[in-house]
């Protein structure tokens, strides 16, 4: 039987094979374009200079984004989401799942945690001994919990999440631009080699294969970039597009969608000068997210109780909060600290409805001048 330590060392070596494949293709593309095309194929000096300069601009931005995406470590949850020593002892001693869940509920009262498991329980990672923040998932390849995890990319040997999602998007953009530039500039000379207008040289195979490979990657990356642009516009991760996150009111794919513009700024930040640079500028800390709640507008129980419009104050249980204004898309942006107040309001409304089911018999008997209470249904009047 292979020891676990040996298996892990072998696994850590094997996972770099896809990265080596991508790196080899990139190095070959540089050699094929600069040496075989620009030096051996092109005859016009000015054309050589323009092609080389433009190629290095695209190639440099592509390498910068690729490097940042691959070597930016994923962000783990902060220490406040980890169980303390005493809490861990309480959790380990408790044998009943209900008791363990109650311990996690007590700990998470002071944490901005609103996502739940499919069963409605607090999401807890037994490997990391941490209460998972919203949109956080455990990556078995990285062996850690990753904030706002999107997916684990084998071609990068890294998790794409909160810390490097902007870099990943720019990597796709500059990869697409790099492939497009290479395909467009090599296409005329590939055709000339193919029809025989240029004499046979060793550069022929390099130029032809370079055009084919760049076109193939261009088509593939176009679909991938389009998919992630769609995700950014709706503020979803790849995992959330496959399985909707669960909340106390049920699964909801659009709970973090606060409008296309705000969703974009959440990833790229407010500074427009940094949008096209692989420099971290995302908003937030990866643990707290603005939320969009649709349940209040669809809940007739709350509507009948006269909920105030967005921007007014809500008082319940001795607490008072100011609801945020409605954004440009007409959706109310709900920040996590408001949900505790709203949940209290829901319970108060439900209890009030229960007490209002039956009439107050004592008041109806004492007040004889008023007619007896009857249900609000159609009835025949007595003769």
Order of alpha helices (4+ residues) and beta strands (2+ residues): alpha-alpha-alpha-alpha-alpha-beta-beta-beta-beta-beta-beta-alpha-alpha-alpha-beta-beta-alpha-beta-alpha-alpha-beta-beta-beta-alpha-alpha
